[in-house]
């Protein structure tokens, strides 16, 4: 028999707020870092043999870090959107279950048009 679980839609919605803020801060920081790196036209490591050796390791790594940081920012933003969608879906499902249970109770001579215990707040 499945275990009961409960969901707090308001809590899911509230949990999305700091994720949005973090996604925006990280996205801004990585965009700023990318702009600073792109603006450095002189390439401080130079064009001699040691400078080219340094650049061969540094440039791809820096690009990977910037790409990863931007990806992380996008994942956090998407996670926040998903939490908001989950909150809405659970709230909508709970409302629908409560309405259906109320109608069924009315049809079967139960408690009438009451709440019908449609699973409780976010319960499934």
N, C-alpha and C positions, 0 to 999 in steps of 0.2 A: 504494500500500500504506500503510495507516495506521501512524503512528509509535507506538512503544511509550511508555507512560507509567506512572508508578508513583504510588501514593498511600500516604501514611503515616497510617493511621487514628488512631494515637495522637497524631500531630501535629495532626490536625484536632480531636480531642477536647480537647487541651491549648489550642488556639487559642481555643476557646469560652470558657474561664475568664476571661480579661481582658475579653472583650466583655460578659459578664454583669456583672462588677464595674462597668464603665463605664456600662452601661445603668442599673444601680441608682443610681450616683452622679448621673448626669445627671437621671434621673427625680426623685430626691429634691431636687436643686437647683431644678428647675423647679417642683415642687410647693411648695417653700418660697417661691420668688419669687412664685408666684400667691397664696399665702396672705398674704404681706406686702402685696401690692398690694390684695387684697380687704379687708384689715384697715384700710387707710388711708381711713376714712370721711370725713375732712375734705377730701380731694382738694386737695392743697397748691396746685394752680394756681388755685383759687378759682372763683367762678361769674360773674365779670364778663366783659366781652367778650374781653379778652386771655386770660383763663383758659379760656374756652370754645373760643377759637381753638387754644390750646395743646392742650387735651384732644381736639379733633377730629382732630389728627394723632397725638397720643401714645397714646390709648387703643386705637385699632385696631392700631397698630404693636405695642404691648405685648402685646395679645391674640394677634396673629399670631406673635410670637416665642415666647410661652408654648406655643401650639399646636404650632409647629414643633419646639420643644425636646422636648415630650412625644412627638411623632411620631418624632423621632430616637431617643429612648430606647427606644421600642417596636421600631423597626427593628433596633437593636443587639441587643435581647433575642431577637428572631425570628432574626436572623442566627446568634446563638450556638446556638439550638435547631436550626437547619438544619445547622450544622457538626457538631453531635453526631449528628444523624440521618444525615448523609453518612458519618461515620466508621463508624457501625454498619452501614450498607448496604454499604460497601466491605468491611468485615471479614466480614460475612455472605456476600457474593458470593465473596470469596476462599476462605472455608471450603467453600462449596458447590462451587466449581470444583475445589478440591483433592480433595474427596471423590469427585466425579464422575470426575475424571481417574484417581484411584486405582482405582475400580471398572472403568473402561474398560481400564486397563492389565492388571488381573487377568483380564478376559474375553478379551483378545486375546493373552495369553501374554507381556505386557510385564513390568514389574518387580514385578508382584504387587500387594499391598495397600499399597505405599509411598505416599509423598506425591504422586507422579505429576506434580509440577511444575505444579500448577493455576494457573499464572500468577504464582507467587511472591507475596510479601507485597504485596497490593494492586495487583498488576499486571493490566492488561487488554490 
